[in-house]
């Protein structure tokens, strides 16, 4: 069984100072640039950099602890 987590309401966000601080810290974390050694040049698209999936999975594991990857469609090159 999975419990659905309720999103906070606007009044919750404005009244709960600790939650507001956590949200600000989370937004700051997400706004950071990844380490330059993690960013790779795309093999087919010129002048395009990307973050490899292993780095994305590492960040998901560190931030959320539990996550599920769902492949919804496969693109073609």
C-alpha positions as a Markdown table, in Angstrom:
| # | Residue | x | y | z |
|---|---|---|---|---|
| 1 | Unk | 0.0 | 0.0 | 0.0 |
| 2 | Unk | 1.2 | 3.4 | -0.8 |
| 3 | Unk | 0.2 | 6.5 | 1.1 |
| 4 | Unk | -0.4 | 9.5 | -1.1 |
| 5 | Unk | 1.3 | 12.5 | 0.3 |
| 6 | Unk | -0.8 | 15.7 | 0.3 |
| 7 | Unk | 0.7 | 18.8 | -1.1 |
| 8 | Unk | 0.8 | 21.8 | 1.3 |
| 9 | Unk | -1.7 | 24.5 | 0.8 |
| 10 | Unk | -0.8 | 28.1 | 0.3 |
| 11 | Unk | -1.8 | 28.9 | 3.9 |
| 12 | Unk | 0.4 | 26.0 | 5.1 |
| 13 | Unk | 3.3 | 27.4 | 3.2 |
| 14 | Unk | 2.9 | 30.9 | 4.5 |
| 15 | Unk | 2.3 | 29.9 | 8.1 |
| 16 | Unk | 4.9 | 27.1 | 8.5 |
| 17 | Unk | 8.2 | 28.9 | 8.7 |
| 18 | Unk | 10.2 | 25.6 | 8.9 |
| 19 | Unk | 8.5 | 24.2 | 5.8 |
| 20 | Unk | 9.2 | 27.4 | 4.0 |
| 21 | Unk | 12.8 | 27.2 | 4.9 |
| 22 | Unk | 13.0 | 23.6 | 3.7 |
| 23 | Unk | 11.4 | 24.6 | 0.4 |
| 24 | Unk | 13.8 | 27.5 | -0.1 |
| 25 | Unk | 16.8 | 25.2 | 0.7 |
| 26 | Unk | 15.4 | 22.6 | -1.8 |
| 27 | Unk | 15.0 | 25.3 | -4.5 |
| 28 | Unk | 18.5 | 26.5 | -3.9 |
| 29 | Unk | 19.8 | 22.9 | -4.2 |
| 30 | Unk | 18.0 | 22.4 | -7.5 |
| 31 | Unk | 19.3 | 25.7 | -8.9 |
| 32 | Unk | 22.9 | 24.7 | -8.5 |
| 33 | Unk | 25.0 | 23.9 | -11.6 |
| 34 | Unk | 26.3 | 20.3 | -11.6 |
| 35 | Unk | 30.0 | 19.6 | -11.4 |
| 36 | Unk | 31.7 | 20.3 | -14.7 |
| 37 | Unk | 33.1 | 16.8 | -14.7 |
| 38 | Unk | 29.6 | 15.4 | -14.8 |
| 39 | Unk | 28.5 | 17.3 | -17.9 |
| 40 | Unk | 29.2 | 15.6 | -21.2 |
| 41 | Unk | 29.1 | 16.7 | -24.8 |
| 42 | Unk | 26.3 | 15.0 | -26.8 |
| 43 | Unk | 27.8 | 12.5 | -29.3 |
| 44 | Unk | 25.5 | 13.5 | -32.1 |
| 45 | Unk | 24.2 | 17.0 | -31.5 |
| 46 | Unk | 26.9 | 19.7 | -31.9 |
| 47 | Unk | 27.3 | 22.2 | -29.1 |
| 48 | Unk | 24.9 | 20.4 | -26.8 |
| 49 | Unk | 25.8 | 19.3 | -23.3 |
| 50 | Unk | 23.8 | 16.9 | -21.2 |
| 51 | Unk | 23.8 | 15.2 | -17.8 |
| 52 | Unk | 24.2 | 11.4 | -18.2 |
| 53 | Unk | 21.4 | 9.3 | -16.7 |
| 54 | Unk | 23.7 | 7.7 | -14.1 |
| 55 | Unk | 24.3 | 11.1 | -12.6 |
| 56 | Unk | 20.6 | 11.9 | -12.6 |
| 57 | Unk | 19.9 | 8.6 | -10.9 |
| 58 | Unk | 22.6 | 9.3 | -8.3 |
| 59 | Unk | 21.0 | 12.7 | -7.5 |
| 60 | Unk | 17.5 | 11.2 | -7.3 |
| 61 | Unk | 18.8 | 8.6 | -4.8 |
| 62 | Unk | 20.5 | 11.2 | -2.7 |
| 63 | Unk | 17.7 | 13.7 | -2.6 |
| 64 | Unk | 14.5 | 11.5 | -2.5 |
| 65 | Unk | 15.9 | 8.2 | -1.2 |
| 66 | Unk | 13.2 | 6.3 | -3.0 |
| 67 | Unk | 12.2 | 6.8 | -6.6 |
| 68 | Unk | 10.9 | 4.9 | -9.6 |
| 69 | Unk | 12.0 | 5.4 | -13.2 |
| 70 | Unk | 9.4 | 5.0 | -15.8 |
| 71 | Unk | 10.2 | 4.9 | -19.5 |
| 72 | Unk | 7.2 | 6.2 | -21.3 |
| 73 | Unk | 8.5 | 6.3 | -24.9 |
| 74 | Unk | 11.6 | 5.6 | -26.8 |
| 75 | Unk | 12.9 | 8.2 | -29.1 |
| 76 | Unk | 14.8 | 7.6 | -32.3 |
| 77 | Unk | 17.8 | 9.4 | -33.6 |
